[in-house]
Amino acid sequence: MKLGRGVLAAVLAAGVLAVGSTPVHAIPPPPPGGDNLIVFTYYSGDQVVGQRWFGCSQPAGQWGTLAGTLKVFFTPC
């Protein structure tokens, strides 16, 4: 019985380590109170190199390079 628990504990620990090592790119929730324009802004250092946006019942769009450091902005319509 103790051997079975030891194996189970080892498998669970390995699973937690494997899942915990993957990078997480969480997007924060939008502020409350209606529709928002959601803008993904891409930076190279301090310079904006591209954007992608959608929301506010408008067509989605984008420009520039969609690579680099990402910041997400929620702008009320």
C-alpha positions in Angstrom: 0.0 0.0 0.0 2.8 2.4 0.9 4.6 1.6 -2.4 1.4 2.5 -4.4 1.1 5.8 -2.5 4.8 6.6 -3.2 4.4 5.9 -6.9 1.2 8.0 -7.1 3.0 10.9 -5.2 5.9 10.7 -7.6 3.6 10.8 -10.7 1.6 13.7 -9.3 4.8 15.7 -8.5 6.2 15.1 -12.0 2.9 16.2 -13.5 2.9 19.4 -11.4 6.5 20.2 -12.4 5.8 19.6 -16.1 2.6 21.8 -16.1 4.2 24.4 -13.9 7.2 24.9 -16.3 5.1 26.0 -19.3 4.9 29.8 -19.8 1.6 31.5 -19.1 0.4 34.4 -21.2 -2.7 35.5 -19.2 -4.8 38.4 -20.5 -6.3 40.4 -17.7 -10.1 40.6 -17.6 -11.6 43.8 -19.1 -12.9 46.4 -16.8 -16.6 46.2 -16.0 -19.2 48.4 -17.6 -19.9 47.7 -21.3 -18.2 47.1 -24.6 -14.4 47.8 -24.9 -12.0 48.1 -27.7 -9.3 45.5 -27.0 -5.9 46.5 -28.3 -2.8 44.3 -28.4 0.3 46.5 -28.7 3.6 45.0 -29.7 6.9 46.7 -28.6 10.6 46.4 -29.5 12.2 48.0 -26.5 10.2 51.2 -25.9 9.1 51.5 -29.6 5.7 50.4 -30.8 6.1 48.1 -33.8 2.6 46.8 -34.3 -1.0 46.6 -33.1 -4.0 44.4 -33.4 -7.5 45.5 -32.2 -11.1 44.4 -32.1 -14.4 45.3 -30.3 -16.8 48.3 -30.2 -18.9 46.7 -33.0 -16.2 47.7 -35.5 -14.2 45.5 -37.9 -11.0 44.1 -36.4 -7.7 45.4 -37.8 -3.9 45.3 -37.4 -0.8 47.0 -38.6 3.0 46.5 -38.3 4.9 43.6 -36.8 2.9 41.3 -34.5 6.0 40.1 -32.6 7.9 41.3 -29.6 6.8 42.3 -26.1 3.0 42.3 -25.9 0.8 44.6 -23.8 -3.0 44.5 -23.7 -5.2 47.6 -23.4 -8.9 47.8 -22.8 -10.4 51.2 -24.0 -14.1 51.9 -23.4 -16.1 52.6 -26.6 
